[in-house]
């Protein structure tokens, strides 16, 4: 038979082959994708399981779903408070308050994987962390406001970028200074400073101490009426700068008068020229004179708010966000560390 008679069949076969190429390519790509997905994720990107053994102060939050990803954009990080997940948890977190008052106990009776790390958590200054010695030699990592903790979780931080614009000038404020305090002890420095300072300037005091509690929805609106806020910490200790600065003062757009760690510590974490430090003055009288000067000088007062043009404040209040930070730090956590003297570290 002449070969030209098979030409139509040959052309038809070529056409069918060419038309099927995209499908073949697509099929090949799918096979490759399936093959790639069979490999485990890199160690830094594998899913991490964080078990919270007990909720701080008994106040719980929902952990359903993928909270770290949904709320904070942190992937491969799963939180749980289900103790049945203990055998497979990468990190188990214990809040100190419940351990110190025996509201919760360590699961020392349970077998513990060598790959599992135990993390000690506290946002309180040393004076409020009782019975730490009994925990020596137990924990691998620490989680605290302290900058030398394995996982640092401050009450707030300063970030680049313009913050809140505009504020009430000194001329429009109806209150000179305020202070919100729940508990107070006579031997605290902050109490002594307050008692002396109130002789020279008017201070409105709120909170359980003076039996004038402020509900959450009235806290910032009340403070914002004042020129100054007394951001007095209950303990003058390393790195301890609490919500008294980050929330009560900064979010209420008032000038904080701070008492706590040293001025250099505040300068390293707070916005530039955003606070007045008690330790800068030789006496309470000198401090009062300066506060009166700033209150009377519109330009001097507004100098303390220029940072809003270049910086903004972020506060950390949700325990879930704090716990999710563990996953970000996990790749750099020391693998064979044990706090043989946790008490010494806490009280350093």
Long-range contacts (C-beta under 8 A, 24 or more apart in sequence): 41-76, 43-331, 44-331, 45-75, 45-76, 46-76, 47-76, 47-77, 47-78, 48-76, 48-77, 48-78, 48-90, 48-91, 48-326, 48-327, 48-330, 49-78, 49-80, 49-85, 49-88, 49-89, 49-90, 49-91, 50-77, 50-78, 50-79, 50-80, 50-89, 50-90, 50-91, 50-93, 50-323, 50-324, 50-326, 50-327, 51-80, 51-81, 51-82, 51-83, 51-85, 51-86, 51-89, 51-91, 51-92, 51-93, 52-79, 52-80, 52-81, 52-93, 52-95, 52-319, 52-323, 53-81, 53-83, 53-92, 53-93, 53-94, 53-95, 53-104, 53-107, 54-81, 54-94, 54-95, 54-98, 54-103, 54-104, 55-81, 55-95, 55-319, 56-95, 56-97, 56-98, 56-121, 56-123, 56-319, 57-95, 57-97, 58-98, 58-103, 61-318, 61-319, 61-320, 63-320, 67-320, 67-324, 68-320, 68-323, 68-324, 68-327, 71-318, 71-320, 71-321, 71-324, 72-320, 72-321, 72-324, 74-324, 74-327, 74-328, 76-327, 77-324, 77-326, 77-327, 79-320, 79-323, 79-324, 83-107, 86-110, 87-111, 87-113, 89-116, 90-115, 90-116, 90-117, 90-330, 91-116, 91-117, 91-118, 91-119, 91-141, 91-326, 91-330, 92-116, 92-117, 92-118, 92-119, 93-119, 93-121, 93-143, 93-323, 93-326, 94-118, 94-119, 94-120, 94-121, 94-139, 95-121, 95-122, 96-120, 96-121, 96-122, 96-124, 96-129, 96-132, 97-122, 97-124, 99-131, 99-135, 100-129, 100-130, 100-131, 100-132, 101-130, 106-135, 106-138, 117-141, 117-333, 119-143, 119-150, 119-151, 119-326, 120-339, 120-342, 122-346, 123-153, 123-155, 123-242, 125-233, 125-234, 125-235, 125-237, 125-240, 126-235, 126-237, 126-346, 126-347, 127-234, 127-235, 127-237, 128-234, 128-235, 129-346, 132-342, 132-343, 132-346, 132-347, 133-342, 133-343, 135-339, 135-342, 135-343, 136-339, 136-340, 136-341, 136-342, 136-343, 137-338, 137-339, 137-340, 137-342, 138-338, 138-339, 138-342, 139-338, 139-339, 139-342, 140-333, 140-334, 140-337, 140-338, 140-339, 141-333, 141-334, 141-337, 142-339, 142-342, 142-345, 143-322, 143-326, 145-239, 145-240, 145-241, 145-242, 146-238, 146-239, 147-239, 148-239, 150-329, 150-333, 150-334, 150-337, 151-325, 151-326, 151-329, 151-333, 153-316, 153-322, 153-325, 154-241, 154-246, 154-269, 154-316, 155-241, 155-242, 155-243, 155-245, 155-246, 155-247, 155-315, 155-316, 156-241, 156-243, 156-245, 156-246, 156-247, 156-250, 156-313, 156-314, 156-315, 156-316, 157-269, 157-313, 157-314, 157-316, 158-269, 158-270, 158-271, 158-311, 158-312, 158-313, 159-311, 159-312, 159-313, 159-314, 160-310, 160-311, 160-312, 161-310, 161-311, 161-312, 162-308, 162-309, 162-310, 162-311, 162-312, 163-307, 163-308, 163-311, 163-312, 163-313, 164-253, 164-308, 164-312, 165-308, 165-309, 167-253, 167-305, 167-308, 168-224, 168-253, 169-298, 169-301, 169-302, 170-227, 170-294, 170-295, 170-296, 170-298, 170-301, 170-302, 171-298, 173-225, 173-226, 173-227, 174-225, 175-202, 175-204, 175-225, 175-226, 175-227, 176-201, 176-202, 176-203, 176-226, 176-227, 176-228, 176-291, 176-295, 177-201, 177-202, 177-203, 177-204, 177-226, 177-227, 177-228, 177-229, 177-230, 177-257, 177-291, 178-203, 178-204, 178-205, 178-206, 178-222, 178-223, 178-225, 178-226, 178-228, 178-229, 178-230, 179-203, 179-204, 179-205, 179-206, 179-207, 179-229, 179-230, 179-232, 180-205, 180-206, 180-207, 180-214, 180-219, 180-223, 180-244, 180-248, 181-205, 181-206, 181-207, 181-208, 181-209, 181-210, 181-232, 182-207, 182-208, 182-209, 183-208, 183-209, 183-234, 184-209, 188-234, 189-236, 189-259, 190-230, 190-232, 190-233, 190-234, 190-259, 193-232, 193-259, 193-278, 193-284, 194-230, 194-232, 196-284, 197-230, 197-284, 197-287, 197-288, 200-284, 200-285, 200-288, 200-289, 201-288, 201-291, 201-292, 203-230, 219-248, 219-252, 220-247, 220-248, 220-251, 220-252, 221-252, 223-248, 223-249, 223-252, 223-254, 224-252, 224-253, 224-254, 226-252, 226-254, 227-254, 227-255, 227-291, 227-294, 227-295, 227-301, 228-254, 228-255, 228-256, 228-257, 228-276, 228-291, 228-295, 229-254, 229-255, 229-256, 229-257, 230-256, 230-257, 230-259, 231-256, 231-257, 231-258, 231-259, 231-260, 231-275, 232-257, 232-258, 232-259, 232-260, 233-258, 233-259, 233-260, 233-261, 235-260, 236-260, 236-261, 237-261, 238-265, 238-348, 239-265, 241-265, 241-266, 241-269, 241-270, 243-315, 243-317, 245-270, 245-275, 246-313, 246-315, 247-315, 247-317, 249-275, 250-274, 250-313, 251-313, 251-315, 253-305, 255-294, 255-301, 255-304, 257-287, 257-291, 271-307, 271-310, 271-311, 271-313, 272-307, 272-311, 273-303, 273-304, 273-306, 273-307, 274-304, 274-307, 275-304, 276-304
